[in-house]
Each structure stands twice: as structure tokens, then as C-alpha cells.
Amino acid sequence: MHRPLDGVTVVALEQAVAAPFATRQLADLGARVIKVERPGVGDFARAYDQTVHGQSSYFVWLNRGKESIELDIKKPDDRSVLRAMVDRADVFVQNLVPGAVERLGLDADTLRATRPELIHCSVSGYGPHGPYRSKKAYDLLVQCETGLVMSTGTPEVPAKAGISIADIATGMYAYTGILTALYDRERTSAGASLHVSMIDALGEWMSQPAYFSVYGNGAPRRSGARHPSISPYGPYRTSDGEVFLGVQNEREWDALCRKVLCRPDLADDSRFRTNTDRVANTDELTSILQDAFARLAADQVIEMLDRAGIANARLRTPEQFTRHPQLDARNRWRQVETPTGVMRALLPPVEATGQEPAMGPVPALGQHNDTIKAEFAAWKELPA
């Protein structure tokens, strides 16, 4: 089956989450991704947990479809193998500590001086310049630096996001940046030097609360599972649990009042006439909604909301998400091989008619050492 990135070779000197997330997307599109790992231990994400057939849930999520080679890039012989690989690659991705690639001669200026067609992508915490350049950056720490933790949680206690959101944001911008560079190279024959930092990536996602804080009357409220600046939008109690609902405009507010609550008077109530009014009086509005739902089961409320065209959702655990009826109905799961057993994996989000993502096996550490070294031994080795 033809895939969009068939014939593209990516060499990835990567670890943890952000860079591997980017290169896994490329592998799913058909690119050959060669993952360079530390001898004996590999990518440290391999040891984050042992929950998927004894392997890390992070690693199996981020590294399907890749080849693994162990190289000690501080040793001249192994560095020569790496340089031979890079000399045949279309894309080089790295997220080593700041300054490491320059010391190793693997920076964009050095590599693209002889191969201007190479797409070189560096991923860092805080960017290539400035006072934070050499500061270590992990996901939670970048959530702190960008204001996300102070925007999340309850009024009493700030909280981190429940997923590696800074890493994922960074990986997605690296992925789209690489795709853009590949597209541009088809027209110009020129590669690109890309740099994606976690603070910039998550900072982009934090722009709305930042604007709200700078140009408004203070920081957004921390409102738990409720939306800080739209109401009603969040969880509301029923007789047997909670239902989440969201009203985005006045038409929906009118429909909620008339068709669900059977309270047309509320539509023109001065306390709730606009979204700004509803946010200011959200506690009163919450009481009205929960009183109306108190004798109804969650299923009944959801049915009423659906009939009225009001967006709603059930609160599910991550495990329950894996049994979501909508995913099953759309055949969104595939079997992926790992070194210790088969796992179910969700298809990538973009559906392309007539194309099936590669979703290759998760590699064991050093699984492709011999074949890769034999393949690139035929190419001229460059001095360390």
C-alpha cells in the first residue's frame, strides 16, 4: 500500500516524549524511522513503567514502527555509523541536552553545510538562546513556566494537566514543521533548520488565558471541571451521577431553558441573559440545573439534551475510553506487535480514504543493530 512518506528516511537521536511523538507520526505515514538509543539502557522512557506486557506504556505508545540501533555517540566508531546514517537521511531529529549536538558536530550548521537538502529538527525545553537555554525542562516544569498549572485545578489548589501536554504540543509542532519542510523541499530542493521548544509550543496553547489575563481584569478562574469563562459548561448532578453539558451561544441557552428545563422565563432572566451574566451568576445557575435534574437519571438527561441539540458528554475513565462505542463502531483499533506481546492501538486521528497507517511493531532495544550497521558500512565513513 502506498503511504505519503514512503521513501523518506528519518534518523532520530531522541528520548522521552516530545521528539519520539513527532517521529512516530512520521513512521505511521510510511517514513523509515531509525531510532538511535544508548547501549544497554536505551531511551529512558523504556523504564517509565512496566504496564504493557512488562513494557513502558509511554514507550509502546511513542515508538511503534521504528527501527532501534544502539550507538554510543561519544565513541568515534559509533559516531561514524551515525554520520553515515545521517548522510543518507532526509530528516534528522534530536532532543539531546543543549549544546550536545554542537560538541558532537551534529548541529544543523555543520550537517547542512555539506547536505543543504537535509531537514534538521532540534527539540528543546526553552529554545537555542536566552537565560533558560541550558535549563533542564520536563513536562510538568514547562506547564509551570507557561502558566498552565496556575490555570488548572480548583480555586484552592492548582493542578497539572493529566497528560504530558507540553511534550505532546512540542511533538506535534515538530511533526508539522517537518512535514512543511518536506513539502517545501519538493518545490525548492532546499532542506531546513528547524527548532521547536516546549515553552513556545505550550505557550501558543496558553495564549487565550494569557490574553484574558493581560487585557482583562485578572487571571482566569480555576474552576475544576467547569469552564472558567463559559456557563453553563461542565458537570451537573443527576439522580445517579453527573452529566457534562455545554452551552456555547444564546440559541443553545434558549433551547436549554425551553426544551430541557421547561423554564422559558430563564431565557430572559437578567441574571442569565448573556454568557457574561451567566458566568457572574454561575453558582445560582448550577443550583437551578441540578434541582431540575435531581429526579432524573443521567441517561434521561442525556436523551433530553440530545433532543434539544445541547452538547453533552459522559464522564469516562481512560480504561472506559478504550471501550467507547463510537470507536468500536468506526473500527478505530488495530493490533500492534511488541517484543513481549500484541497490544491494541488507536489509529492516528487523520483518516485518509484508501490509506492505512503503517503502525509497525514496537522495537526491542538494539533489535536492528546488525542490519543497520551492515547496510551503512557500505557508505563512506566520515571522520569523527
N, C-alpha and C positions, 0 to 999 in steps of 0.2 A: 504493500500500500504506500502510495506517495504521501510524504509529510512535508510541511513547509520548510523545515530546516534540514532536510536530507542533504548530506554532503558537507555540512558545517561542522567543524571541529572546535571544541572548546576545551582549553586546559584551565583547570580550576585549582588554584593554591588556596584552599578555603577551609573554614572550620566554623563551628557553631551553627547559627541560623540564617543570618541575613544573606550572605553570599550563596550558601547552598540552596536557599529557597529560590533565588534568581536562576541558578543553573539548572535546577530541577525542572523549571518551566521550559527551559530550552531543550532539555532531554525529552520531555513529553512531546515536543514539536518535532522530534526526529534528529536533533543535533547529537553528535557524538560528544559526550562529556567525559573527560579523563580527570578524575579527582586525585590530587596528589596529597598523600597522608604521611604522618610521622611514622617511621618504622616502629613496629611493636605495639603502639598505642592508638595510632590513627587520629582522626578527628575527635576532639574531646567530647563532642556531642554523642559519640557512641556509648559513653559511660554515664549519661544523664540519668537513666533509669534502666530497668530490665523488664519492662512490662509486656512487650510484644514478642512472644516466644523466646523470652530471655534477652531480647534486644531493646535498645532505646526507642521509645515512641517518637522522640524527636528525629533520630537518625533515619528510621524507616520512612518517615513522612517526607524528609528532605532530600533523600539520596537515591530514590529509585531510578533505574535506567542509566546509571553511571558506571564507569569502569574505575577500579581502585588500584593505584600503584603506590607503593611505599618508597619514599625518597628522603634521604637526609640531605637537604639542600645546602647544608653547611660544608658538605664534603664535595670536593671538586668532581669526582666521577659521577655522583648522583646529580650534581648541578649541570653537568654536561648532558645527561639524559634529559633533564628538564628543558634545557635550552634547545636541544634537538626537537623536542615536542612542540615548544613554542614556535620554532621556526616553520613548523608545518601547520600551525593552528590559525584559525580565523579569528578567534576570540581568546583573550587571556583575562581571567578574573582572579583577583586576590583580595584577601582581607587580613593580611598579616598586621602586626603591630606597626604603628607609624615609624617610618624610617627604614624598616627591614628590607623592602624591595630595592631601595636605593643602594643599601650596603651590598646587596646581592647582585646588583646590575640587572634587576628585573623591573625597573621602573619604566613608565611609558616613554620618556625621552630616549632612554637607552635602547629599548627594544624596537621602537618605531623609527629610530634613526636609520636602521638597515631594512626595516619592513614597514614602510609607511601605510601599507594596506591593513596592518593589524589593528584590531579593535581591542584596546586595553582598558579594562574597567577595574578601578580600585574602590573598595568599600571601607569606610572608616567610621569612627564614632563622631568626630567633631570637625572633619574636614582637614585639608592639607596645610592650612595656615592658621595663625591666631594663637592665643594663650592656651587654649584647650587642645591644641594639636596632638600632644603626646599623652593626654589624659586617657586612662582606660575607660572604656564605655561598654556597659552591658545594658540589656533591655530596660530593666527597672530603673536604672540610673538615668537613662535618657528620658524615660517617662517623667522622672522628677524634674530634670532640667528644662523640659519643654512646657511644664505646667499641667501635664495630663493628670498626674496624681492629685493635684490640688483641685482638679475639675471633676473628679470621680469620687464616689462614695456617698456618705451621708453628711448632713450638716455637722455632725460631731466628729466624724472620722474620715479623713481622705483615704483613698484606696487606689491600688494599681489596677490596670486592666487585667482581665483574667487570662489573656493570651500574650504572646511575645509580639506586641503590636508595633513596637519601634523596629524590631528586626524585620517583621513582615512588610511594613511600609517601605523600608530601605530596600529589601529584596525585590519588591515589585517595581520600584523606580529603576533599580539596576537592570532588571529584566526588560522593561520597556525602553530604557536607554540603549541597551544592546540591540534590541530589535530595530530601533530607529537608525542606529549606526549601520546595521547590516543593510537596511533599505537604502540609506544614502550611499553606501559603498557601491551598490549595484549601479547607481547613476554616475558616480564621480570617480570610482576606483580608489578612493581615499578612505583609510580607516579613521579611527577616532581615539582620543584620550578622554576617558570618562572618569568622573569621581562622584560618588554618591555617599553622603554622610547621613548618619542616623538622626542627628539633630535637625538637618534640613528636611529629611523625609517626614519625620513625625511632626516637625514644626509646620510643614504645609498642612497636615491634617488638623493641627491645633489652631489654624488661622481664624476660624469663626469665633471660638471663645476668646482668642486674643483681641480681635476687633471689638467684640462685645465689651471686653474689659477696658480697652483703651478709650473707646468712643462712647461708651455707655456710662452708667452710674455705679460701676463696681464690677467685680468678678461674677461670672455666672454662679447661681446657687448650686451647691452639691445636693442632689435630690434623690439619692439612692437609685431605685429602678424607675423613677419618674423622670420625664423630660424637664430640664431646668427652665425652659423658656416657651413651652407649648403646653396647653392644658385644654381638655383632658388628654393625657398621653402617659400611660403607664399601667400599673396593676390595680385592679379593683376587686374587692372580695365578693364572692357569691356564697351560696349556702354550702358548697362543697369544695371550695378552692378559690383561686384567683384567675381572672381573665385580664389580659392586657388589651387595651384598645387605644386608638389614636385618632384624634380629630385634627385635620390639617387646615381647614378653611371654614368659612361661615356656612356654606351649603351643607357640609357634613355636620356642623353643630346643629343646624336647624333639623336635619334628619334624625339626629340622635334624640333631640328633645321631643319631636312629634311622633316618631315611629318606634322608638325603643323605650324611652322613659314615659311616653304618653303625657308629657308635660309641655304643651306648646307655649305656656306662659314663660317658661325659662328662656326661650329663644330670644325674647326681647327684654329679659331682666337686665337692669342696668349693671348688676354685678358681673354679668357674663356676656355682655353684648359683643365684645371683641376678644381676641386672644389675649391682649394685654390685660383686659379686665379679668378674664378667667384665670390667668396666672396670678394676678394680685389676690384673687379670692379662691385659690385652688383648694384650700382646706374645706371651705364650705361646699364647693362643688364635689369634692371627693365624698363627703358625707351624703350628699343627695344621691349620687350614683350608687354608693354602697347600700344605702337604705332601699333603693329601688331593686337592687339585685339580691337582697338578703334572703328572699324566699325562693329564689331561682337557682337551679343547678348551673354549673359552668357551661354545660352543653346547651342548655336552653338559652343562656345569654348569648353565646356564640352564634346560635341559629338566628336569633333576633338581630344581632349586629350584622350578620351576613345579608339578611333580607333587606336591611336598611342601607347597605352599602358602606358600612363603617368598618374600617380596617381593624383587625384583631388578631390575637395570637395566643397560643397556649404556652405556658412556661415548661420547657423541657430540659432535662439533664443532657450532658453531652452523650451519654450512652443511649438515651431515648432518641436523640437526633439520628443516631445510626440506624434506627428502625422507623424513620419518618416515612409515612405512607406516600408522600409526594416523590421522594427519591426512589422508592421501590417502583412506583407506577411508571417512572421515566427511565428505569434501568440505569441508574447513575452509579452503580457499584461495579468494580472489576476485581479480579483476583491478581495479586502481585506476589511473585516469588521472593522469599528472603532466604538467607543462609540456613535458617532453622525452621522454616515452615511457611505456609501460604497465609497471606493476610488480605482482608478486604480494604480496598482503597477507593476513595471518591474520585470520579472523573474530574479533570480540570474544568473550571467554570465556563470557558468559552466553547460552545458547541459549533462545530463546522460541519455542515452537511456533507456526507460522503467521506469524512475523515475520522479515523480513530486514533486518539493519542497513543504514543508508544508505550508508556507506563511499564518500562522494563524492570528486570529484577533489581533488588537491593544488593549491592556487592558486599562480599566479605572483605575484611581488611587485606589488602595486597592480593586480591583474587587474580588480578591481571598483570602482576609483576613480570612474569616471564614473557608473555605475549607482547606486551608493550615495549619492553626492553629489546626484544628481538626485532620488532618492527622498526624502531627508531635507531637501532645500531647501524642500519644501512645508510643513515644520513650523516653527513659530516658533523662531527662533534666540534663545538666551539670551545675555546679556552675558557676556563673558569674565571 
